[in-house]
Amino acid sequence: MSAEKMVLPPDWQKIFENLKSAIPKSILPSISEIAEIDNDPYRVLFSTILSLRTRDEVTLKSSNKLFKAAPDIETLNSLSEEKIAETIYPAAFYNNKARSIKKCAAIIIRDYNGEVPSNRDELLKLPGVGRKTANLTLNLGFKIDAICVDTHVHRISNRTGWVKTKTPDETEFRMEEILPKKFWIPLNEVLVSYGQKICTPQSPWCSKCTIPEYCAKINVQKNR
């Protein structure tokens, strides 16, 4: 039986402060760690494409290998699809991702003068780019407010009871309605880190939760 409970209305400032207090400052999601170097949209875009269904440590390693081999979009475009696949291995679906990366590089050079577009609609036209990738590129590459929803953000937003949605896209649109804009960019980084360490998919560490008064524990069957 689910351990759902009544919760206080969200105090977003307090929620974010409490969530951050539980996350070691040295721990960042792989894309945030990559973006910390220079907030380069090129690096953010292609490392996010690599991150799909790939563990953070593998994403970081594969991304670093890719950017060592191709420090800029022109060099990336000059690499063969086979070379890209070899470089990003063992990222999940590395052959498919190599194909998307190769096509993306060519399109960006041909249609955008070699510059990653800073518009969501244009980003979504690129192969292998969905709303998560587009929004994270806007966030970390351009500092443009957008809500990036991955599995952690979708799970935690529903588990707490902040939203009641079935898909990440629905979660994005609903969170846009209720979350103050100043929290849009940090939302992904904070909830990814929190979701990896505390609010895990199975048996979350509710005993370590820093926002229990704001969490309804929806569909939590077992916790630690």
SELO-610766 format. One record per residue (C-alpha): residue number from 1; residue in one letter; x, y, z. Coordinates in steps of 0.5 Angstrom, whole numbers. Layout:
N
+-----+---------+-------+-------+-------+
: num : residuo :     X :     Y :     Z :
+-----+---------+-------+-------+-------+
: NUM :       a :     X :     Y :     Z :
...
+-----+---------+-------+-------+-------+
END
This chain:
224
+-----+---------+-------+-------+-------+
: num : residuo :     X :     Y :     Z :
+-----+---------+-------+-------+-------+
:   1 :       m :     0 :     0 :     0 :
:   2 :       s :     3 :     7 :    -2 :
:   3 :       a :     5 :    11 :     4 :
:   4 :       e :     2 :    18 :     1 :
:   5 :       k :     0 :    24 :     6 :
:   6 :       m :    -2 :    31 :     6 :
:   7 :       v :     4 :    36 :     5 :
:   8 :       l :     5 :    43 :     5 :
:   9 :       p :     4 :    48 :    -1 :
:  10 :       p :    11 :    48 :    -4 :
:  11 :       d :    15 :    54 :    -1 :
:  12 :       w :    20 :    53 :    -7 :
:  13 :       q :    26 :    57 :    -4 :
:  14 :       k :    26 :    53 :     2 :
:  15 :       i :    25 :    47 :    -2 :
:  16 :       f :    31 :    48 :    -6 :
:  17 :       e :    35 :    50 :     0 :
:  18 :       n :    34 :    44 :     3 :
:  19 :       l :    35 :    40 :    -3 :
:  20 :       k :    42 :    43 :    -4 :
:  21 :       s :    44 :    42 :     3 :
:  22 :       a :    43 :    34 :     2 :
:  23 :       i :    48 :    34 :    -4 :
:  24 :       p :    55 :    34 :    -3 :
:  25 :       k :    58 :    40 :    -7 :
:  26 :       s :    63 :    36 :   -11 :
:  27 :       i :    58 :    32 :   -14 :
:  28 :       l :    55 :    34 :   -20 :
:  29 :       p :    51 :    31 :   -26 :
:  30 :       s :    56 :    29 :   -32 :
:  31 :       i :    53 :    35 :   -36 :
:  32 :       s :    53 :    40 :   -31 :
:  33 :       e :    61 :    38 :   -30 :
:  34 :       i :    62 :    39 :   -37 :
:  35 :       a :    59 :    45 :   -38 :
:  36 :       e :    63 :    48 :   -32 :
:  37 :       i :    69 :    48 :   -36 :
:  38 :       d :    66 :    54 :   -41 :
:  39 :       n :    59 :    53 :   -42 :
:  40 :       d :    60 :    52 :   -49 :
:  41 :       p :    53 :    50 :   -52 :
:  42 :       y :    57 :    45 :   -57 :
:  43 :       r :    60 :    41 :   -51 :
:  44 :       v :    53 :    41 :   -48 :
:  45 :       l :    49 :    39 :   -54 :
:  46 :       f :    53 :    33 :   -56 :
:  47 :       s :    55 :    31 :   -49 :
:  48 :       t :    47 :    31 :   -47 :
:  49 :       i :    46 :    27 :   -54 :
:  50 :       l :    51 :    22 :   -51 :
:  51 :       s :    48 :    22 :   -44 :
:  52 :       l :    41 :    18 :   -46 :
:  53 :       r :    40 :    12 :   -43 :
:  54 :       t :    48 :    12 :   -41 :
:  55 :       r :    51 :    12 :   -34 :
:  56 :       d :    54 :    19 :   -31 :
:  57 :       e :    61 :    16 :   -31 :
:  58 :       v :    60 :    13 :   -38 :
:  59 :       t :    57 :    20 :   -41 :
:  60 :       l :    63 :    24 :   -38 :
:  61 :       k :    68 :    19 :   -40 :
:  62 :       s :    65 :    18 :   -47 :
:  63 :       s :    64 :    26 :   -48 :
:  64 :       n :    71 :    27 :   -46 :
:  65 :       k :    74 :    23 :   -51 :
:  66 :       l :    70 :    26 :   -56 :
:  67 :       f :    72 :    33 :   -55 :
:  68 :       k :    79 :    31 :   -55 :
:  69 :       a :    78 :    28 :   -62 :
:  70 :       a :    74 :    34 :   -64 :
:  71 :       p :    75 :    40 :   -60 :
:  72 :       d :    70 :    44 :   -65 :
:  73 :       i :    64 :    43 :   -69 :
:  74 :       e :    68 :    43 :   -76 :
:  75 :       t :    73 :    38 :   -73 :
:  76 :       l :    67 :    33 :   -71 :
:  77 :       n :    64 :    34 :   -78 :
:  78 :       s :    70 :    32 :   -81 :
:  79 :       l :    70 :    25 :   -77 :
:  80 :       s :    67 :    19 :   -80 :
:  81 :       e :    61 :    16 :   -77 :
:  82 :       e :    65 :    10 :   -75 :
:  83 :       k :    71 :    14 :   -72 :
:  84 :       i :    65 :    17 :   -68 :
:  85 :       a :    62 :    11 :   -65 :
:  86 :       e :    69 :     8 :   -64 :
:  87 :       t :    71 :    14 :   -60 :
:  88 :       i :    64 :    15 :   -56 :
:  89 :       y :    64 :     7 :   -54 :
:  90 :       p :    62 :     5 :   -49 :
:  91 :       a :    56 :    10 :   -49 :
:  92 :       a :    49 :     6 :   -50 :
:  93 :       f :    47 :     6 :   -57 :
:  94 :       y :    54 :     8 :   -59 :
:  95 :       n :    52 :     7 :   -66 :
:  96 :       n :    46 :    10 :   -67 :
:  97 :       k :    48 :    16 :   -63 :
:  98 :       a :    54 :    17 :   -68 :
:  99 :       r :    50 :    17 :   -73 :
: 100 :       s :    46 :    23 :   -70 :
: 101 :       i :    52 :    26 :   -68 :
: 102 :       k :    55 :    26 :   -75 :
: 103 :       k :    48 :    29 :   -78 :
: 104 :       c :    48 :    34 :   -73 :
: 105 :       a :    55 :    37 :   -74 :
: 106 :       a :    53 :    37 :   -82 :
: 107 :       i :    47 :    41 :   -81 :
: 108 :       i :    49 :    46 :   -76 :
: 109 :       i :    55 :    48 :   -80 :
: 110 :       r :    50 :    48 :   -86 :
: 111 :       d :    44 :    51 :   -83 :
: 112 :       y :    47 :    55 :   -77 :
: 113 :       n :    54 :    58 :   -79 :
: 114 :       g :    57 :    53 :   -75 :
: 115 :       e :    54 :    55 :   -69 :
: 116 :       v :    49 :    51 :   -64 :
: 117 :       p :    42 :    55 :   -65 :
: 118 :       s :    40 :    58 :   -58 :
: 119 :       n :    32 :    57 :   -60 :
: 120 :       r :    28 :    51 :   -58 :
: 121 :       d :    25 :    50 :   -64 :
: 122 :       e :    31 :    50 :   -68 :
: 123 :       l :    34 :    45 :   -63 :
: 124 :       l :    29 :    40 :   -64 :
: 125 :       k :    30 :    40 :   -71 :
: 126 :       l :    37 :    36 :   -70 :
: 127 :       p :    37 :    29 :   -71 :
: 128 :       g :    37 :    26 :   -64 :
: 129 :       v :    35 :    32 :   -60 :
: 130 :       g :    29 :    32 :   -56 :
: 131 :       r :    26 :    37 :   -51 :
: 132 :       k :    30 :    34 :   -45 :
: 133 :       t :    37 :    35 :   -50 :
: 134 :       a :    34 :    42 :   -52 :
: 135 :       n :    32 :    45 :   -46 :
: 136 :       l :    39 :    43 :   -42 :
: 137 :       t :    43 :    46 :   -48 :
: 138 :       l :    39 :    52 :   -47 :
: 139 :       n :    40 :    52 :   -40 :
: 140 :       l :    47 :    50 :   -39 :
: 141 :       g :    50 :    53 :   -46 :
: 142 :       f :    46 :    59 :   -46 :
: 143 :       k :    43 :    61 :   -39 :
: 144 :       i :    36 :    61 :   -42 :
: 145 :       d :    31 :    59 :   -37 :
: 146 :       a :    28 :    53 :   -39 :
: 147 :       i :    25 :    47 :   -35 :
: 148 :       c :    29 :    40 :   -37 :
: 149 :       v :    25 :    34 :   -35 :
: 150 :       d :    29 :    27 :   -35 :
: 151 :       t :    27 :    21 :   -31 :
: 152 :       h :    29 :    24 :   -24 :
: 153 :       v :    25 :    30 :   -25 :
: 154 :       h :    19 :    27 :   -28 :
: 155 :       r :    19 :    22 :   -22 :
: 156 :       i :    21 :    26 :   -16 :
: 157 :       s :    16 :    32 :   -19 :
: 158 :       n :    10 :    26 :   -19 :
: 159 :       r :    13 :    23 :   -12 :
: 160 :       t :    12 :    29 :    -8 :
: 161 :       g :     5 :    31 :   -11 :
: 162 :       w :     8 :    37 :   -14 :
: 163 :       v :     5 :    35 :   -21 :
: 164 :       k :     0 :    29 :   -23 :
: 165 :       t :     3 :    27 :   -30 :
: 166 :       k :     4 :    21 :   -34 :
: 167 :       t :    10 :    23 :   -39 :
: 168 :       p :    16 :    28 :   -38 :
: 169 :       d :    13 :    33 :   -43 :
: 170 :       e :     7 :    34 :   -39 :
: 171 :       t :    11 :    35 :   -33 :
: 172 :       e :    15 :    40 :   -36 :
: 173 :       f :     9 :    44 :   -38 :
: 174 :       r :     6 :    43 :   -31 :
: 175 :       m :    12 :    45 :   -28 :
: 176 :       e :    12 :    51 :   -32 :
: 177 :       e :     6 :    53 :   -29 :
: 178 :       i :     7 :    52 :   -22 :
: 179 :       l :    15 :    54 :   -21 :
: 180 :       p :    18 :    61 :   -21 :
: 181 :       k :    22 :    62 :   -27 :
: 182 :       k :    29 :    63 :   -22 :
: 183 :       f :    28 :    56 :   -21 :
: 184 :       w :    28 :    53 :   -28 :
: 185 :       i :    35 :    52 :   -29 :
: 186 :       p :    37 :    49 :   -23 :
: 187 :       l :    31 :    44 :   -23 :
: 188 :       n :    35 :    39 :   -27 :
: 189 :       e :    41 :    39 :   -24 :
: 190 :       v :    39 :    39 :   -16 :
: 191 :       l :    33 :    34 :   -18 :
: 192 :       v :    38 :    29 :   -22 :
: 193 :       s :    43 :    29 :   -16 :
: 194 :       y :    38 :    28 :   -11 :
: 195 :       g :    35 :    23 :   -15 :
: 196 :       q :    41 :    19 :   -16 :
: 197 :       k :    43 :    19 :    -8 :
: 198 :       i :    37 :    20 :    -4 :
: 199 :       c :    30 :    20 :    -8 :
: 200 :       t :    32 :    14 :   -12 :
: 201 :       p :    27 :    10 :   -16 :
: 202 :       q :    27 :     4 :   -12 :
: 203 :       s :    27 :     4 :    -4 :
: 204 :       p :    28 :    12 :    -4 :
: 205 :       w :    32 :    14 :     3 :
: 206 :       c :    26 :    17 :     6 :
: 207 :       s :    30 :    17 :    12 :
: 208 :       k :    35 :    22 :     9 :
: 209 :       c :    30 :    26 :     6 :
: 210 :       t :    31 :    34 :     7 :
: 211 :       i :    24 :    36 :     4 :
: 212 :       p :    19 :    31 :     8 :
: 213 :       e :    14 :    36 :     9 :
: 214 :       y :    13 :    37 :     2 :
: 215 :       c :    13 :    30 :    -1 :
: 216 :       a :     7 :    26 :    -1 :
: 217 :       k :    11 :    20 :    -2 :
: 218 :       i :     6 :    18 :    -8 :
: 219 :       n :     7 :    10 :   -10 :
: 220 :       v :    13 :     9 :    -5 :
: 221 :       q :    12 :     2 :    -3 :
: 222 :       k :    18 :     1 :     0 :
: 223 :       n :    23 :     6 :     3 :
: 224 :       r :    29 :     6 :     7 :
+-----+---------+-------+-------+-------+
END
